[in-house]
Amino acid sequence: MKIVFLDRKTIGDDVSYEKFDELGEVVIYDYSAPEQIPERIRDADIIVLNKMPVNEKTVGGAKKLKLVCVTATGTNNLDKEYLKKAGIEWRNVAGYSTEAVSQHTFAILFYLMEHLCYYDRYVKEEKYVNDEMFTHFEKHYPELSGKTWGIIGLGTIGKRVAEIASCFGAKVKYYSTSGKNHDSSYEEVSFDELLEDSDIISIHAPLDENTERLIDKTALKKMKKSAILINVGRGPIVVEEDLANALEKGEIAAAGLDVLSEEPMRKNNPLRRIKDSDKLFITPHIAWAAKETRQRLMDIIAGQISEFIRK
């Protein structure tokens, strides 16, 4: 079996790929442009990729291709109808990043809620050196205990965030975007009630017809002025122009994002207008990227390939 990695850099070169060497000949490309794919996989049996497009144009000439492995949960880059017609199987991976994404959700929250950027800058600008008092609390912050945490999308990650938030003493409410995920441990509410009641809202839902542009100017105006919005789901769930306007007008207190509508961030992204780190904190799609998470992902993919070969 010849296994070709098309965009290894999206997983990192600090994880082990040894299990793949046991499965066949391995060829690794750090990056691939779509026009390079046909030649690079011409004699491949299995391809492993993250964001590369898989369709008749890119893989139609790969006559030996039997399996496509996506190193992610989302499979929007696959033309599944073509793959089915061509007799090519595909695999994706779910549930591998629950701990990392949940952890990053709280990292974003505490950065914003406790004004950590301000206090870090206060100390490093040496304003604390020989200050009048032992403490400085110019920026006030609340306890998480007793606050209402609204979760949009109570899947595996949403449930883990709910569990951790409860440990901090927060009251958890949730809105199921699909209407399929329910958990009697937490209060299920309507979308409007979640917007109106929540002090923190975190998004853990997939991008689909129920969630695209869900958080728009109408939704933002229903939120508390003191609310913090966190999106670690998918970028297009939030209308970025509306969010920028809401932050500028003080309609909500702050937003923390790990995902954007277009990635990498484009020059015309309206959120570039917001320079106040107390209002907006963006990380470059790293919530899933703990080293252990990425190694787990590779181990799962290797297991999928091994199972496919044995059958």
C-alpha positions as CSV (number, residue, x, y, z in Angstrom):
1,M,0.0,0.0,0.0
2,K,1.2,3.5,-0.8
3,I,0.0,6.1,1.6
4,V,0.4,9.8,0.6
5,F,0.0,12.7,3.1
6,L,-0.9,15.8,1.2
7,D,-0.8,18.5,3.9
8,R,1.2,17.1,6.9
9,K,2.0,20.6,8.2
10,T,-1.7,21.0,9.2
11,I,-1.1,18.3,11.8
12,G,2.5,19.2,12.7
13,D,5.9,17.5,12.5
14,D,6.2,17.1,16.3
15,V,4.0,14.0,16.4
16,S,5.0,10.4,15.5
17,Y,4.1,8.9,12.2
18,E,5.8,5.6,12.9
19,K,2.6,3.6,12.9
20,F,2.1,4.5,9.2
21,D,5.5,3.1,8.3
22,E,4.2,-0.3,9.4
23,L,1.3,-0.1,7.0
24,G,3.1,0.5,3.7
25,E,5.2,3.0,1.7
26,V,4.6,6.5,3.1
27,V,5.1,9.7,1.1
28,I,4.7,13.0,2.9
29,Y,4.1,16.5,1.5
30,D,4.0,19.4,3.9
31,Y,1.6,21.4,1.7
32,S,-0.1,20.7,-1.6
33,A,-1.8,23.1,-4.0
34,P,-4.9,21.7,-5.6
35,E,-3.2,21.6,-9.0
36,Q,-0.4,19.4,-7.5
37,I,-2.7,16.7,-6.1
38,P,-3.3,14.7,-9.3
39,E,0.4,14.0,-9.9
40,R,1.2,13.5,-6.3
41,I,-1.4,10.8,-5.8
42,R,-1.3,9.2,-9.2
43,D,-0.2,5.8,-7.9
44,A,-1.5,6.2,-4.3
45,D,-3.7,3.5,-2.6
46,I,-4.6,5.7,0.3
47,I,-4.4,9.5,0.8
48,V,-4.4,11.4,4.1
49,L,-5.4,15.1,4.1
50,N,-7.0,17.8,6.1
51,K,-8.2,20.7,4.0
52,M,-7.4,19.5,0.4
53,P,-10.3,19.3,-2.0
54,V,-11.2,15.8,-3.0
55,N,-13.2,15.6,-6.2
56,E,-13.0,14.1,-9.7
57,K,-10.7,16.9,-10.9
58,T,-8.1,16.3,-8.1
59,V,-8.3,12.5,-7.7
60,G,-10.0,11.2,-10.8
61,G,-6.7,10.1,-12.3
62,A,-5.7,8.1,-9.2
63,K,-6.7,4.7,-10.5
64,K,-5.4,2.7,-7.5
65,L,-7.0,5.0,-4.9
66,K,-9.1,3.0,-2.4
67,L,-9.4,5.2,0.7
68,V,-9.4,8.9,1.6
69,C,-8.7,9.7,5.3
70,V,-9.6,13.2,6.6
71,T,-7.6,14.3,9.6
72,A,-10.6,16.3,11.0
73,T,-14.3,15.9,11.8
74,G,-15.6,18.1,9.0
75,T,-15.8,16.6,5.5
76,N,-17.0,19.6,3.4
77,N,-14.0,19.2,1.2
78,L,-15.0,15.8,0.0
79,D,-17.2,15.2,-3.1
80,K,-18.9,12.2,-1.6
81,E,-21.1,11.5,-4.6
82,Y,-18.0,11.2,-6.8
83,L,-16.2,9.0,-4.2
84,K,-19.2,6.7,-4.0
85,K,-19.5,6.5,-7.8
86,A,-15.7,5.8,-8.0
87,G,-15.9,3.1,-5.3
88,I,-13.5,5.0,-3.1
89,E,-14.1,4.9,0.7
90,W,-13.5,7.7,3.1
91,R,-13.0,8.2,6.8
92,N,-13.0,11.1,9.2
93,V,-12.4,11.4,12.9
94,A,-14.7,12.6,15.6
95,G,-14.3,13.0,19.4
96,Y,-10.5,13.3,19.4
97,S,-10.2,16.9,20.5
98,T,-12.8,17.1,23.3
99,E,-10.4,17.9,26.1
100,A,-8.3,20.3,24.2
101,V,-11.2,22.4,22.8
102,S,-12.9,22.4,26.2
103,Q,-9.7,23.6,27.8
104,H,-9.2,26.3,25.3
105,T,-12.8,27.5,25.8
106,F,-11.9,28.3,29.4
107,A,-8.6,29.9,28.4
108,I,-10.5,32.3,26.2
109,L,-13.1,33.0,28.9
110,F,-10.6,33.8,31.7
111,Y,-8.4,35.9,29.4
112,L,-11.4,38.1,28.7
113,M,-13.4,37.9,31.9
114,E,-10.4,38.7,34.2
115,H,-8.9,41.3,31.9
116,L,-5.6,39.4,31.8
117,C,-4.2,41.3,28.9
118,Y,-4.6,44.6,30.9
119,Y,-3.0,43.2,34.0
120,D,-0.1,41.6,32.2
121,R,0.6,44.9,30.4
122,Y,0.2,46.8,33.7
123,V,3.0,44.8,35.2
124,K,5.3,44.6,32.2
125,E,5.1,48.3,31.7
126,E,6.4,48.5,35.2
127,K,3.5,50.4,36.6
128,Y,3.3,47.9,39.5
129,V,6.9,48.7,40.4
130,N,6.8,50.7,43.7
131,D,3.1,51.2,43.3
132,E,1.2,52.8,46.2
133,M,-0.7,49.6,47.1
134,F,0.0,45.9,47.1
135,T,-3.0,45.3,44.8
136,H,-4.4,47.0,41.7
137,F,-7.9,46.3,40.5
138,E,-8.7,49.0,38.1
139,K,-10.4,46.4,35.8
140,H,-13.1,44.7,37.8
141,Y,-14.0,41.1,37.1
142,P,-16.8,38.8,38.5
143,E,-16.7,35.2,39.8
144,L,-17.8,32.6,37.4
145,S,-19.7,30.9,40.2
146,G,-23.4,31.9,40.0
147,K,-23.2,33.1,36.5
148,T,-25.4,31.6,33.7
149,W,-23.4,29.8,31.0
150,G,-25.3,29.2,27.8
151,I,-24.1,26.5,25.4
152,I,-25.1,26.4,21.8
153,G,-24.6,22.8,20.6
154,L,-24.6,20.1,23.4
155,G,-22.6,17.5,21.6
156,T,-19.5,15.8,23.1
157,I,-17.5,19.1,23.5
158,G,-20.5,21.1,24.6
159,K,-21.3,18.5,27.3
160,R,-17.7,18.6,28.5
161,V,-17.7,22.4,28.8
162,A,-21.0,22.2,30.6
163,E,-19.5,19.7,33.1
164,I,-16.5,22.0,33.8
165,A,-18.6,25.1,34.0
166,S,-20.8,23.4,36.6
167,C,-17.7,22.6,38.6
168,F,-17.0,26.3,38.8
169,G,-20.5,26.9,40.1
170,A,-22.0,28.2,36.9
171,K,-25.6,27.5,36.0
172,V,-25.7,25.8,32.6
173,K,-28.4,26.2,30.0
174,Y,-28.2,24.9,26.5
175,Y,-29.9,25.2,23.1
176,S,-29.8,22.2,20.7
177,T,-29.4,23.5,17.2
178,S,-30.3,20.2,15.7
179,G,-33.1,19.4,18.2
180,K,-31.5,16.0,18.6
181,N,-29.1,16.4,21.5
182,H,-30.7,16.4,24.9
183,D,-29.4,16.1,28.5
184,S,-31.6,16.2,31.5
185,S,-28.6,17.2,33.6
186,Y,-28.9,20.8,32.2
187,E,-31.7,23.1,31.4
188,E,-32.7,23.1,27.7
189,V,-34.1,26.5,26.6
190,S,-35.1,28.3,23.4
191,F,-32.5,30.2,21.4
192,D,-34.0,33.6,22.5
193,E,-34.0,32.6,26.2
194,L,-30.4,31.5,26.0
195,L,-29.4,34.8,24.5
196,E,-31.3,36.8,27.0
197,D,-30.3,35.0,30.2
198,S,-26.7,34.0,29.6
199,D,-23.6,35.8,31.0
200,I,-21.4,33.6,28.9
201,I,-22.4,32.0,25.6
202,S,-20.1,29.4,24.0
203,I,-20.7,27.9,20.6
204,H,-19.8,24.2,20.0
205,A,-22.1,23.4,17.1
206,P,-21.3,22.2,13.6
207,L,-21.8,24.5,10.6
208,D,-25.1,23.5,8.8
209,E,-28.3,25.1,7.7
210,N,-29.4,25.4,11.3
211,T,-26.3,27.3,12.4
212,E,-24.9,29.4,9.5
213,R,-25.2,33.1,10.4
214,L,-27.0,32.1,13.6
215,I,-25.4,34.9,15.6
216,D,-26.3,38.0,13.7
217,K,-27.2,41.5,14.7
218,T,-30.7,40.5,15.9
219,A,-29.2,37.8,18.2
220,L,-26.5,40.0,19.5
221,K,-29.0,42.7,20.5
222,K,-30.8,40.2,22.6
223,M,-27.7,39.4,24.7
224,K,-26.8,41.1,27.9
225,K,-24.5,44.1,27.6
226,S,-22.2,42.3,30.1
227,A,-22.2,39.0,28.1
228,I,-19.1,37.3,26.7
229,L,-19.5,35.3,23.4
230,I,-17.1,32.5,22.7
231,N,-17.0,30.7,19.3
232,V,-14.9,27.5,19.1
233,G,-17.4,25.9,16.6
234,R,-17.2,27.2,13.1
235,G,-16.6,30.7,11.9
236,P,-19.6,31.3,9.7
237,I,-21.9,30.7,12.6
238,V,-21.2,34.3,13.6
239,V,-21.8,37.2,11.3
240,E,-18.5,39.0,11.7
241,E,-19.6,42.4,10.6
242,D,-22.5,42.3,13.0
243,L,-20.2,41.2,15.8
244,A,-17.7,44.0,15.1
245,N,-20.5,46.5,15.2
246,A,-21.9,45.1,18.5
247,L,-18.5,45.3,20.1
248,E,-18.0,48.9,18.9
249,K,-21.4,49.9,20.2
250,G,-21.0,48.1,23.5
251,E,-24.0,45.8,22.9
252,I,-22.0,42.9,24.4
253,A,-18.9,43.1,26.6
254,A,-16.5,40.9,24.7
255,A,-16.0,38.1,22.3
256,G,-13.4,35.3,22.0
257,L,-13.0,33.4,18.8
258,D,-10.9,30.5,17.7
259,V,-12.6,30.2,14.3
260,L,-13.3,32.7,11.5
261,S,-15.5,32.8,8.4
262,E,-12.3,32.6,6.3
263,E,-9.0,31.2,7.5
264,P,-6.3,32.4,7.5
265,M,-7.8,35.8,8.4
266,R,-8.5,38.0,5.4
267,K,-7.5,41.7,5.2
268,N,-11.1,42.7,4.7
269,N,-12.3,41.0,7.9
270,P,-14.3,43.6,9.9
271,L,-13.0,42.3,13.2
272,R,-9.6,43.8,12.4
273,R,-11.1,47.1,13.4
274,I,-11.3,46.0,17.0
275,K,-7.9,46.6,18.7
276,D,-9.0,46.5,22.3
277,S,-7.9,43.1,23.7
278,D,-10.4,43.4,26.5
279,K,-13.2,43.4,23.9
280,L,-11.9,40.9,21.4
281,F,-9.5,37.9,21.6
282,I,-8.8,35.8,18.6
283,T,-6.7,32.7,18.4
284,P,-5.7,31.2,15.0
285,H,-7.8,27.9,15.0
286,I,-5.7,26.3,17.7
287,A,-8.3,25.0,20.2
288,W,-7.9,21.5,18.8
289,A,-4.1,21.5,18.5
290,A,-2.7,20.3,21.8
291,K,0.1,17.9,21.1
292,E,-1.6,15.0,22.7
293,T,-4.7,15.7,20.7
294,R,-2.8,15.7,17.4
295,Q,-1.0,12.5,18.3
296,R,-4.4,10.9,19.2
297,L,-5.7,12.0,15.8
298,M,-2.8,10.4,14.0
299,D,-3.2,7.2,16.0
300,I,-6.9,7.0,15.1
301,I,-6.1,7.5,11.4
302,A,-3.5,4.8,11.5
303,G,-6.0,2.5,13.1
304,Q,-8.6,3.2,10.4
305,I,-6.1,2.4,7.7
306,S,-5.0,-0.8,9.4
307,E,-8.6,-1.9,9.7
308,F,-9.3,-1.0,6.1
309,I,-6.3,-3.0,4.9
310,R,-7.2,-6.1,7.0
311,K,-10.8,-6.3,5.8
